[in-house]
């Protein structure tokens, strides 16, 4: 996906995104190792400088770049994952439940980062079960059912109650027998 300019932030950051026993720095730079290698030799200082820039730019709060990423709060772990991908300037950013398991302050930071990615020209796709998140931070909501689009609406003309009804109607089509 990365070769095509697509970055993916999965729902389960601990199992699918982070290297829990490694440092914050080592969790920020792995997708861009080619940038820190010259003639087949890894340049750790160059990687450390890039990690420090991303750490500051994306608002990661940690005791330092050498701290274990597993020692961070869920919100700061999520910011590390997002920093890893956004530092590559993807054309498409796909986030699955981006604010799940994070506190309200980190949520605001994550929404700011997602908004900045969209402002810089990336197409941002958010998969979420949080109706308020979808209405508050997306320009269009698309409902999928069995691999097909069930509905597609711009959020500016979509009330919360209407979205709930659309989701309910879509789920009624599911045969639970």
Secondary structure, 3 states (H helix, E strand, C coil): CHHHCEEEECCCHHHHCCCCCCEHHHHHHHHHHHHHEECCEECHHHHHHHHHHHHHHCCCCCCCCCCEHHHCCHHHHHHHHHHHHHCCCCCEEEEECCCCCCCHHHHHHHHHHHHHHHHCCCEEEEECCCHHHHHHHCCEEEEEECCEEEEEEEHHHCCHHHHHHHHHHHHHCCCCC
